Amino acid sequence: MKKSKKLIIAALLLVATFSTAFAKDYIPNAENVKFLGRTHLEKDTLWTFFSSSGAAFNIKAKHLDVTFAGDSGTPMRKDNGSAARVAVFVNGERKLDQLIMKQEETFTVFDGTETVEGEVRIIKISESANSIAGIKCISVDDDGKISPAAEKSLKIEFIGDSITCGYGVDDEDRNHHFATATEDNTKTYAYKTAQALDADYSMVSVSGWGIASGYTSAQKNPDSVLPKIYGKTGYTYGNKFNGKQPQSLNWDFSRFVPDIIVINLGTNDNSWTKGDAKKTEEFTKSYIAFLKQIRSLNPKAQIICSLGIMGGDLFPTIEEAVKIYSAETGDGKVSTLRFANQSMADGIAADWHPTEKTHAKAANLLVQKIKSLQ
């Protein structure tokens, strides 16, 4: 009996030690983390929307858990085609890469005897249209602590389509199709540019969308255009959080004031214009109107109008739109950049999208462009 009692006491002490070892929980709010991209904190959960939105913080701990929440579509998902893909980076190294397949799930990022010190980034690396995810809790050991990561001196906003989202970048087979499991914004020209320039970023991008028309095989697709959601916090095709869609929330532009705005749109519009003079003229007018919309909300930013990774047929039209806009407004802080068309030598990803190698080359060009404006 005495031996049994000793074993029971030892077990109880072990349970007590284990239950308190990882007892410190943090809400992902402004007191504890830096928000990345367009996010929304509600009911102590930080909802992440557009690509690479999330949280960054400094850490000093031996253990780190992150609890994620799924959106309203999570219970119905049976495969990797539309689930939110999330990643956690510790000092730039990817430590977690998961699809959110449950309404709530906790993942251990690291657990050891040595203290880890540095910066952690928790981000959703897939796009918002198909799924969103929430960061519910950040847990460390009882002696651990976190604090918001420092703000960067340079801030860049990227406005784009599937190229900016990183569509298919992890699937270098051009005959394969869309899946959030093969989408990774951190391998795109946009994220790589921000990293190279040590800049904070915000992404506003949806696959298949344009300025006058989204991707189409025939008729104009005016519903899939970025101008209609540029002022929103996010966008989904139908999935909700707490009973609402992110496009029901107006974005507060004072939360992120970019120094540089990069527009990379026109690839999907070209599926509609196809060289038709009347349609091209309509695209020009829509582009000018979008520039005015962006400028009204971002009065000081340098704006770069780019195109070309998946074809640059509309690039001369974009140049003309910028010329007309600048003449009308006197705005001299808008310029253009033509990316090189992707090459077979660098590989082709799903549905003919760019590979990481192509993205890296585009990032190098964009970095030089931005440096020339500083």
C-alpha positions, 0 to 999 in steps of 0.5 A: 500500500505504501508503495502504491501511495508513493506512486500515486503521489508521484503521478499527481505531482507529475500531472501538476507539473505538466499542467502548469509547465505550459500555462501562459496563454496570450490573446493575439491582440495589439498588446501581444503581437504585430498584425500582418496584412488585413486582419480582424480581432473579434471575440479574442480570435485574430481572423486572417484573410488575404494571403500572408495575413497574420501575426508577428511577435518576439518570443523567449520561451521553451515551448510554443503552441498555436491554436487555430480556428476554422471558418464556417466551411471547415466541417464540410472539407474532406480534401486539401482543395480549399482548406486554409493553409497556415505556416509558422516561421521561427527566425525565418525558418518554417516550423509548421505548415498545416491545412486547417481541417478542424473547427479548432486545433492546436499545434506544437511549434517547438518544445524543448529544454533550451530557450528559443529567442527571436521572432515568430510569424504566424500567417495564412499562406493561402488566399482568402477567397476559398477559406479563412482562418483564425488565430485563437491562442498563443501558448508558451511555458510558464516562464516564456513571454512574447511581445509585438515584433517591431514595425518596419520603416518601409511598408508595401501593399501588393494588389494582384491576382493568382500570381500574387496569391502564389497559385500552384507554386508548390505544384510544378505540373502545368496540367494540374489545377487549383488547390490551396494545399499547393498555394504559398504566398511566401514563395511569390515575388510579392513576399520575396520583395518585402523580405528583401527590402525588410519591409512590412507588407499587406496583400490584397489579391484574389485568383482570377480577378482583374480590374475591368473583368475577371478571367473569362472564356467569353463574356465580360466578368465584371463581378470578379474585379479588385476595385469592388473589394479594395476597401474591404478587410477581406473576401470569401466566396461564401465562408464565414466567421462568427456568422459574417463574411470579411467583405462585410467589414470596411478596412481602416486604411489608417492601420497600414499606411503604405509607402509603396503600392504595387498593382499587378493586374491585367492578366485576367482582363486580357482573357476578355479584351483579347486585343479588341479596341473597344474592350481595351478602351474600357479597360483603360478607363477602369484602370484610371478609375482604380488609380484614382480610388487607390490614390484617394485612400493612399495620398502619399504612396508611390504606385507601381503599375506592373504586368508581364509574368504570365503575359504582357499584352495589356502592358502598353495599355497600362502605360497609356492609362498611367499617362492619361491619369498623370496628365489629368491629376498632376500625380507624378508618383505613379510609374510602370514596370514590365516583368519578363514573361515566364520561361519554360526553362524556369518551369511552369506550375499548375494551370500555367502559373509561375514557379518560385524560380520565376517569382524570384526573378520578378522580385529581383526586378521589383526590388531594384525598381523600388530602390530607384524610387527611394 
